[in-house]
Each structure stands twice: as C-alpha cells, then as structure tokens.
C-alpha cells in the first residue's frame, strides 16, 4: 500500500467494521448489507484506491461526471456503477446505456425512457424508487402513499428490474425524528415486498443511510448504505 492510499484504505476498514458491529448488534447478517461508495466530485485516482481495497460498488450524483469515470475505468469490468442523483429526461439515455443501477427513480416518464433506451445486450437496469419519506418540498421522490400505484405502473417495463426503495430523510440531529423516518421506510419496504413478491421477486433493496446515520439505518433494515465523506473524506 502506498502512503497516499492509506487514508481511503483505513476509512473503508473502519466503515466495514462499523457496519458489521451495527448488523450484529441488531441481529442481522452483515453480508445482507452493502456499502455504496459515493464518489461524486472525487478523482478517478480515489476510486482506484477504493477498488484496490476491495470496493466494487460506486455511486455518482452527476451524469456527465459519472460517465467520464465509467469510461476512464472501463477496463475494470467488475465495478458496479450506481446513479443516485436527480435525473433530467434529456440525460436518461446516458444512464440507460452506461450504469448498472438507478436509485432515484420518481417519474414514470423517466422509467419509460430508461426502459426504451436500455440496450438489449445489457441486463435490465436495476432501479430503486425514491420515496420522499418526510414530505419535504426541497427533495425529489414520490409520496409513500403513491408507491403502490407506481409499482403497478412499473410492470410494463421489461428492461428495468425493480429492486427496491431509496430515501433521503430530513437532515436532523433529533434521534427520535430519525427513527420515525427510518421506521416509516422500513414498514413501507416490507409492505411492498409482501404485496409485490410475485411480480418483483428481486425486490430486495432498501437504499437508506449515509455516513452520519449508518448504524440507525442498519437497525431499520437498510440493505445499501450510500457513504461518501466516510470513505473519501470531505468534498472540496
């Protein structure tokens, strides 16, 4: 290991240990929880350092930046690329053709475009429906009450694989408010799994939790943590 790679290696080791401890403490299998390293604004060299330390799932918030990184690292066929930011209709083709996952789906119009633009030689695009669990006007996502209807409409898109739900709860230090948001998402996720298990057998992903609230998210059934600062350090 080079001196320059040590911080990211140490960060990954620490986060993985924290994830394991949180999972064990609430009786979950640590292998059911995945780390998504959010690499937005970070250079390709940082992604390479994380890759060399076993990280394979990377998340990007910006379409063009993500595309440039995918192209720069195209020789690493085992990297799994996740798009986690808001998406404009005119950028959907880039996501459909280059990414493996889309976490922020909240419009059927976008779903149709992604489905129609997904190349036939690629596996279906994995998608998560973004839920605005705290009804914040500043955030994207559908209302929890709209989830069932949204999932019903998703049935026609064979080039998309509906994998689960994603949320970005309100930014708060109030632990009770955090718990309430996570609990609502947990309940919604479980209900969707039960109601749609015949239609979406791979509906197994709850994308929830970031650097500051990982342990709590794990307690409330998160299967994928989106961690940026904790892995790569503060963004400039």
N, C-alpha and C positions, 0 to 999 in steps of 0.2 A: 504494500500500500504506500502510495506517495504521501508526502506531508499534506499536499493540497486536498487530497481525497479524504483525509481523516475526519473532518467535521461532518460531512454527509454520512459517512460510514457509521460514525458514533451516533448521529441522530437517528438513523434507521434502526440501529441496535437498541437504542433506548425506547423508541416508539414501539417496536415489536415486543419488547419486554413488558411495556405498559399495557399493550393490547392483550397479551397473554394473561397478565395478572388480573385485568378487569374481567376477562372472559371467565377465568376460573372462579373468581370471587362471586360471580352470579350464576355459576353452574352451566356455563356454555362451553362448547368445544371451540378452542381458539382457531382451529382450522376452518371454521364456518365464517370467519371474519377476515375481510381482505383490506389491505392498505392500498389506497389510490394516491400516489404521489402527485400533487398538483404543481406542475412545472411552469405555470404561466409566468412570463417575463424573465424566466431563468434561462441561461445559455445552454446550448447543446452539451457543453462540457460537464455541466452539473448533472444532466440526465445520464450521461455516460458513467459518471461516478456512482450514481444510484444503481444503474444497471449492473455495474461491476460488483456491487454489493447485494445482488440478488433481487432487486426491484424490477418488476416487469410491467406493472400497470401504471400508466401516466395519464394525468388529466390536464386538459387545456381549456382555457376560457375564451380565447380569441381565435377565430377561424384561420386567418392568414398566418399568424404566428405558429399555430398548431400544424398547418400544412407544411410550412418550411421545416419544422423539426422532424415531421414524419419523413419528408424527402431526404433530409440530411442523415437520418438514421435508418434508411430503408434496408440496409444490409442486415439489421437485427430483426429477423422475421418473427421472433417470439415476443416482441414488445406489443402490448395491448394498449391501444390509444382510445381514450375516453374524451368526448366533448362534453363539458359541464356548464358552459355559459349560455346566455340567451342567444337565440338564432333568428336572423332575418331570413325571409323567404329567398332572397337572391343569393344566399350563401349555402343553401341546403345541399346543392349538388356536390360541393366540396366535402361536406360531412358524409354524404351517402357514398361517395367514391373512395374515401380515404380512412375514415375512422371505423373502429370496431364497436363502439358504444356511443350512445347519445343519452345523457341523463336529464336533459332539461326540456323534454317534450311537453308542450302545454296547449298545442293547437292542432286540430285535425287537419287543417290546411297544410301545416308543416309535415305531419305524418304522411299525408298523401304524396307530397313532393319527395320526401325521403324514400318512400316505398317505390315510386315510379323511377327514381334516379339511382337506386341501388343496383350496381352491376350484377348480372345474373351469375357470373363466375365467382362472386363472393358469397360467403354465408350471409344469411339475413342479418341486418343491422340490429344489434341489441339496443333496446330503448327502455328508459325509465320515465314515468310520467311525473312531472314536477307538481307537487302539491304546495299551495300557499297556506300552510297549516295555521298560521296566525293572522290570516286575512289582512296582510299589510299591503297598502296601496302602492308602495315603492318596489314591491317584489313581483316577479313573474310567478306563474303557476296557476293551476285551476283550484277552485274551492273543493274542499273534501267532499261536499255533497254532490259534486259533479263527476266524481271518479267512476262510479258505476256506468253512467251513460257514456263516458269517454272510452272506457274499456270495451263496451259493447260496439262502439263505432270502429274500434281498432281491429275488429275481427276480419275486416275485408283486406287488410294489408299483409299479404303473404311474404313480402320481402323484409318485414320487420318482425323481430322476436320480442314480444312484450315481456320484459324481465322483472319489472317491479316498480317501486315508487322512489322518488327523491324529494327531499325538502331542505330548505334553509330556514330554520326557525328564527324568531326575533333575537336580535343581539341584546342579551340581558345578563346581568350577574345574579339575578334573582333565581336561586336554585329551584324554588317551587314553580316558578313560571317555566323554567327549562323543563322540569319534569312533566308539567302539564302538556307542553307541546310535544315532547317525545312520546308520552303515553297516548296522545291522540293519534300520532302517526303509527305507533305500534298496533293500536286497535284497528285502524283503517287497513293496514297491511295484512293483518291476519284475516280480516273480513274479506278482503279481495282474494286472498289465497283460497279461502273456503268457497267463495261464490264462483270463482272462475277456474278452478283446478282442472276441469275437463277441457276448457278452451285454451288455457295458458299453463301447460304442465311445467314450464320452466320459470314460472313467476316466483323467483326465489331471492330477489334483491331488494333490500331497504338501504338506499344510499342516504346516509344520515350521520352527522357528526364530523367535526373538524378538529383542529389542533387543541382548542381550548375545552372541548366537551366530549372527548373520545370515550372516557370511561362511562359517562352517563348514557351516551348513545348506545354503547355496547349493552348496558343494562336493559335498554328498551329495544333490543332485537336488531340493531343495525347490523348489516352484513358487509357494508362497504363504507370505510371512513375516508373522507376527502381531506388529506393533510398536505398543506403547502409549507407554511412557515416552520412547522415542526421538523420537516425533512430538509428543506433548502435554506432556511433562515429567512430573515425579513426581506421583503421586496424593496428594491430601491425605487 
